[in-house]
Amino acid sequence: MQEDISIIIRRAKRSRTSEFECTNSFLEIIPPTLFDLTWLVSLNLSKNGISAVDSKIKNLVNLRELDLSENQITTIPGEFQELKSLAFLNLSDNPLIG
């Protein structure tokens, strides 16, 4: 499945789409190349198996909507504070600690 997501990210990079959705795709990590899509406004990676959010999330400076619900995320990196445009964040149904 990782190869498939790479193709999707390349297409998004070429088209400079403002929305990216990859749900129910059995992702365990957020692919590092996704953080190169700095123009994204909406990102939906819900219903995967993602267990951590990389600090490079701060690269997505235009992000207004982020849905990471129904994953395996336990902690949120401090870099979320740098997402100044973020208006909607969904982390429901994750085993968050503390």
SVG drawing of the C-alpha trace seen along z (x, -y; Angstrom):
<svg xmlns="http://www.w3.org/2000/svg" viewBox="-14 -31 24 33">
<polyline fill="none" stroke="black" stroke-width="0.4" points="0.0,0.0 2.9,-2.4 3.7,-2.5 0.1,-3.4 0.2,-6.4 3.5,-7.5 1.7,-7.7 -1.2,-9.6 1.2,-12.1 3.0,-12.6 -0.3,-13.4 -1.2,-15.8 2.2,-17.5 1.7,-17.9 -1.8,-19.2 -1.2,-21.3 -4.5,-20.2 -5.6,-21.9 -7.3,-18.9 -5.8,-15.5 -7.7,-12.4 -6.3,-9.0 -8.7,-7.1 -9.0,-3.4 -5.6,-2.8 -3.8,-0.9 -1.1,-3.6 1.0,-3.1 3.0,-6.3 2.4,-9.6 4.6,-9.4 7.4,-12.0 6.8,-13.3 3.3,-14.4 4.9,-17.2 6.2,-18.7 2.6,-19.6 2.8,-22.9 -0.1,-24.4 -2.6,-21.9 -5.7,-23.4 -7.4,-20.1 -5.8,-16.8 -7.8,-13.7 -5.9,-10.6 -8.6,-9.1 -9.3,-5.4 -5.7,-4.2 -3.2,-2.7 -1.0,-5.9 0.7,-5.8 2.6,-9.0 2.6,-12.5 6.0,-13.6 7.2,-17.1 7.4,-18.0 3.6,-18.5 4.6,-22.2 5.5,-22.4 1.8,-22.4 1.5,-26.1 -1.7,-26.6 -3.6,-23.7 -7.1,-24.7 -8.6,-21.2 -6.8,-18.1 -8.6,-14.8 -6.6,-12.1 -9.5,-10.4 -9.6,-6.6 -5.9,-6.0 -3.5,-4.8 -2.0,-8.1 -0.9,-8.4 0.8,-11.8 0.6,-15.1 3.8,-16.9 4.3,-20.5 4.6,-21.5 0.8,-21.5 1.0,-25.0 2.8,-26.2 -0.2,-25.5 -1.6,-29.0 -4.2,-28.5 -5.7,-25.3 -9.3,-25.8 -10.5,-22.2 -8.7,-19.3 -10.2,-15.8 -8.3,-13.4 -11.3,-11.4 -11.0,-7.6 -7.2,-7.7 -5.6,-6.2 -4.2,-9.6 -2.2,-9.6 -2.0,-12.5"/>
</svg>
